[in-house]
Amino acid sequence: MTLGSKIAWDDTVLPFQLDRSDVRGRVARLDGVLDRVLEQHDYPPVIESLVAEMALLTALIGQTIKLRWKLSLQVRGDGPARLIATDYYAPAAEGEPARIRAYASFDRDRLAEGGDPFAQIGKGYFAILIDQGKGNLPYQGITPISGGSLVSCAEAYFAQSEQLPTRFELSFGRSTMAGEGETWRAGGMMLQTMPKASPFAKEGASGDDGLLAAEDILEGDEEENWSRANILLDSVEEMELIGPHVQPTELLVRLFHEEAPRVYDPQPVEFGCPCSEERVRNSLSIYSAKDIAKMTTDEGVVTADCQFCGAHYRLDPATVGFEANGDD
């Protein structure tokens, strides 16, 4: 596809609420962020697609949670795509951008190039991990891989683990800007019922693989409101999500003007990886000098690579581990 100029909403997440439906949502645009995430690696197209979808989900989900530090999404499977992992770091201060990074582990020889990217995962699980930082116990929720996409997995997770009906509509891919080279463009929207103190769940489950679905959780006016909002979202077009000519605020008015949409301050997002030499040293601090010696290369150094951003660290073995001499 060929697109026009860059818009001011690139690399942002816009929170909104549909007052009439009692539904909250997010509109996300990841453009330069996705380029930065994927340029760190030489992924085959099927893996790029999975990473792009996961990064977009992460941006949408991360902005819904009151984070002090980090939200992580992970998909682990027994297929050639063994792991897709993403991290969303909360802004360090009000007005600053959130940060996203992503990584994939895969068996290149087993990949079916040109096939369905989701089918490369096989059987496994989808997990959301929330780490609120020092002094707080991390939270982890897990559901089986289900449906036919990472979107389906995320929707099943929220229905099953949180009993929050949730809907995602995503679009992403490579595009050519006028007068520029090929870049990634991605856009998506998330709808979610407002959290209730005591969510209702009917007996049985109608979702994929016996998991709960939205219709199993809602009844009465809530079910009607949720259905109406989803029917309106069904009319969204791919170019409205990723194209340069429709602003997210305009899109919300087009889709949901009868639902009284209310928008909040947008959250800028950027690529970011917090890895550092200090963090590497801390991770090695549990090892003895004997262990460090086994990690030392023929060149006489201990090396470490960040799987997310590709940073390469070379350390003097005498300065790492709990028996280190403390000299740099």
C-alpha positions in Angstrom: 0.0 0.0 0.0 1.1 3.6 -0.6 0.2 6.1 2.1 0.5 9.8 2.5 2.2 11.9 5.1 2.8 11.1 8.7 0.2 12.2 11.2 0.6 13.7 14.7 -1.0 10.6 16.3 1.8 8.2 15.2 3.2 6.3 18.2 0.4 7.2 20.6 -2.3 5.5 22.6 -5.6 7.5 23.0 -7.8 6.4 25.9 -11.6 6.9 25.6 -14.9 6.0 27.2 -18.3 5.4 25.7 -20.5 6.9 28.4 -23.8 5.5 27.0 -22.5 1.9 26.8 -20.3 1.9 30.0 -17.5 0.7 27.8 -13.9 2.0 27.9 -11.3 1.7 25.1 -8.0 2.6 23.5 -6.9 3.6 20.0 -3.3 2.9 19.3 -0.9 3.9 16.5 2.5 2.3 16.3 4.7 3.4 13.4 8.2 4.4 14.3 8.0 2.3 17.4 7.3 -0.9 15.4 10.1 0.0 13.0 12.5 0.3 15.9 11.3 -2.9 17.6 11.7 -5.0 14.4 14.9 -3.4 13.0 16.8 -4.9 16.0 16.4 -8.3 14.5 16.3 -10.1 11.2 13.0 -12.0 11.6 11.3 -13.9 8.8 8.0 -12.4 7.7 5.8 -14.8 9.7 7.7 -14.0 12.9 7.6 -10.2 12.1 3.8 -10.5 11.8 3.5 -12.2 15.2 5.8 -9.6 16.9 3.9 -6.7 15.3 0.5 -8.1 16.5 1.9 -8.7 20.0 3.5 -5.3 20.2 0.2 -3.6 19.2 -1.7 -5.7 21.8 0.8 -4.7 24.4 0.5 -1.0 23.8 -3.3 -1.2 24.1 -3.3 -3.4 27.2 -0.5 -1.6 28.9 -2.3 1.7 28.8 -5.4 0.3 30.6 -3.4 -0.8 33.7 -2.3 1.6 36.4 1.4 0.6 36.2 4.3 1.7 38.3 6.7 -0.3 36.3 6.2 -3.1 33.7 3.6 -5.1 31.9 4.8 -8.2 30.0 3.0 -10.4 27.4 4.3 -13.8 26.6 3.2 -16.5 24.2 5.0 -19.9 24.5 4.2 -22.7 22.1 5.5 -26.1 21.0 5.7 -25.0 17.3 8.5 -23.4 15.4 7.6 -20.0 17.0 8.6 -20.9 20.5 8.3 -17.6 22.3 6.9 -14.1 21.6 7.6 -11.7 24.4 6.9 -8.0 24.8 7.4 -5.5 27.6 5.5 -2.2 28.2 7.3 0.2 30.7 5.1 2.8 32.3 6.1 6.5 31.9 8.8 7.5 34.4 6.9 10.7 35.0 3.7 12.4 33.8 4.0 13.6 30.2 6.9 11.2 29.4 6.4 8.4 26.9 5.8 4.8 27.7 8.4 2.3 26.3 7.9 -0.9 24.4 10.3 -3.7 23.5 9.7 -7.1 21.9 11.6 -10.3 21.2 10.9 -13.7 19.5 12.6 -17.1 19.7 11.9 -19.5 16.9 13.2 -22.5 15.0 13.9 -21.2 11.5 14.3 -24.6 10.0 10.7 -25.6 11.0 9.0 -22.4 10.0 6.4 -22.6 7.2 7.2 -19.5 5.3 4.1 -18.0 3.6 1.8 -19.9 5.9 -0.4 -18.7 8.7 1.8 -17.0 11.3 -0.4 -18.0 14.2 -0.2 -21.7 13.2 3.6 -21.5 13.8 3.0 -21.3 17.6 1.2 -24.6 18.1 -0.1 -25.6 21.5 1.0 -23.5 24.5 -0.1 -20.6 26.6 -0.8 -16.9 26.6 0.4 -15.0 29.7 0.2 -11.5 31.1 2.6 -10.5 33.8 2.5 -7.3 35.9 5.5 -6.2 37.9 4.8 -3.1 40.0 8.4 -2.8 41.1 10.4 -3.3 44.2 8.3 -4.2 47.3 5.4 -5.6 45.3 4.6 -9.2 44.4 4.4 -9.7 40.6 1.1 -10.9 39.2 0.9 -13.6 36.5 -2.2 -14.8 34.6 -2.2 -17.6 32.1 -4.7 -19.1 29.6 -4.2 -21.7 26.9 -3.5 -20.8 23.3 -6.9 -20.6 21.7 -8.7 -19.2 18.6 -6.9 -18.3 15.4 -4.8 -15.3 16.4 -3.0 -13.6 19.2 -6.0 -11.2 19.3 -8.2 -14.3 20.1 -5.8 -15.3 22.8 -5.9 -11.9 24.5 -9.7 -11.7 24.3 -9.9 -15.2 25.8 -7.5 -14.2 28.6 -9.6 -11.3 29.7 -12.8 -13.3 29.6 -11.4 -16.3 31.4 -8.9 -14.7 33.9 -10.4 -11.3 34.5 -14.0 -11.9 33.5 -13.8 -8.6 31.5 -15.4 -8.8 28.0 -12.7 -7.4 25.7 -12.5 -6.9 21.9 -9.5 -6.0 19.8 -9.5 -4.8 16.1 -5.9 -4.6 14.7 -4.3 -3.8 11.4 -0.6 -3.7 10.6 1.9 -4.2 7.8 4.6 -2.7 5.7 3.8 0.5 3.8 5.4 3.0 1.5 5.2 6.7 2.5 5.2 9.2 -0.3 8.9 10.0 -1.1 10.2 7.7 1.6 11.2 4.1 2.0 9.2 1.2 3.3 8.2 1.4 6.9 5.8 -0.4 9.3 2.4 1.0 10.2 0.1 -0.4 12.7 -3.1 0.7 14.3 -5.7 -0.9 16.6 -8.6 -0.4 18.8 -9.6 -2.0 22.1 -13.0 -2.1 23.7 -13.6 -3.4 27.2 -16.5 -3.3 29.6 -15.9 -1.3 32.7 -14.6 -3.5 35.6 -17.3 -4.5 38.1 -16.8 -5.4 41.7 -18.6 -8.8 41.3 -18.6 -9.9 37.6 -21.4 -12.2 36.5 -20.7 -15.5 34.8 -23.2 -17.9 33.4 -22.8 -21.6 33.8 -20.7 -23.2 31.1 -18.4 -21.6 28.6 -19.0 -20.9 24.9 -15.5 -19.8 23.9 -12.8 -21.7 22.0 -11.4 -24.7 23.8 -14.0 -24.4 26.6 -13.0 -21.0 27.7 -15.3 -18.2 28.8 -16.5 -15.7 26.1 -18.1 -12.2 26.5 -21.6 -13.6 26.1 -20.9 -15.9 29.1 -20.2 -13.0 31.4 -22.8 -10.3 30.5 -26.6 -10.2 30.7 -29.4 -7.6 30.5 -28.5 -4.0 29.6 -24.7 -4.7 29.9 -25.0 -7.5 27.2 -27.0 -5.2 25.0 -24.6 -2.3 25.4 -21.6 -4.5 24.7 -23.2 -6.0 21.6 -24.1 -2.5 20.2 -20.5 -1.2 20.7 -19.1 -4.3 19.0 -21.5 -3.9 16.0 -20.3 -0.4 15.6 -16.6 -1.4 15.8 -17.3 -4.1 13.1 -17.7 -1.2 10.6 -14.1 0.1 11.1 -11.9 -0.1 8.0 -8.3 -1.1 7.8 -7.2 2.3 6.4 -9.0 4.1 9.2 -6.8 2.3 11.7 -3.5 2.7 10.0 -3.9 5.4 7.3 -2.7 9.0 7.6 -6.0 10.8 6.8 -8.3 9.8 9.7 -7.4 11.1 13.1 -8.3 8.8 16.0 -10.6 11.4 17.4 -12.5 11.6 14.1 -12.7 7.8 13.9 -14.2 7.6 17.4 -16.9 10.2 16.4 -17.6 8.3 13.2 -18.0 4.9 14.9 -19.5 5.8 18.2 -21.1 9.3 18.1 -24.4 7.9 19.5 -22.5 6.3 22.4 -21.3 9.6 23.8 -17.5 9.1 23.3 -15.2 10.9 25.7 -11.5 11.1 25.1 -8.6 11.5 27.6 -5.0 12.7 27.2 -3.1 10.6 24.7 -0.1 8.6 25.8 3.1 8.8 23.6 4.9 5.5 23.1 8.5 4.9 22.0 10.9 2.0 21.6 12.9 1.5 24.8 15.1 -1.1 26.4 16.3 -0.7 30.0 19.2 -3.1 29.6 22.6 -1.9 30.9 26.0 -3.1 32.0 24.9 -2.6 35.6 21.9 -4.9 35.1 24.2 -7.5 33.5 26.5 -7.3 36.4 23.6 -7.7 38.8 22.4 -10.8 37.0 25.8 -12.3 37.2 26.3 -11.5 40.9 24.8 -14.8 42.0 27.6 -16.8 40.4 30.9 -17.9 42.0 34.3 -17.4 40.4 34.3 -21.0 39.3 31.0 -20.4 37.5 32.3 -17.2 35.9 35.3 -19.1 34.7 33.1 -21.5 32.8 31.4 -18.5 31.1 34.6 -16.9 30.1 35.4 -17.0 26.4 38.8 -18.0 24.8 39.4 -14.2 24.5 39.3 -13.9 28.3 36.0 -12.0 28.6 32.4 -12.7 29.7 29.9 -11.7 27.1 26.2 -11.1 27.3 23.7 -10.0 24.6 20.3 -8.4 25.1 17.7 -10.4 23.2 15.4 -7.4 22.9 17.7 -4.7 21.6 20.8 -6.6 20.5 23.2 -4.7 22.9 26.5 -6.6 23.4 28.4 -6.5 26.6 32.0 -7.6 27.3 33.0 -7.8 30.9 36.3 -8.6 32.7 35.6 -11.9 34.5 37.5 -10.7 37.5 34.9 -8.0 38.1 31.7 -10.1 38.0 30.1 -12.6 40.3 29.8 -12.5 44.1 33.6 -13.1 44.5 34.5 -10.2 42.2 37.4 -8.0 43.2 35.3 -4.9 42.6 37.6 -3.4 40.1 36.3 -2.2 36.7 
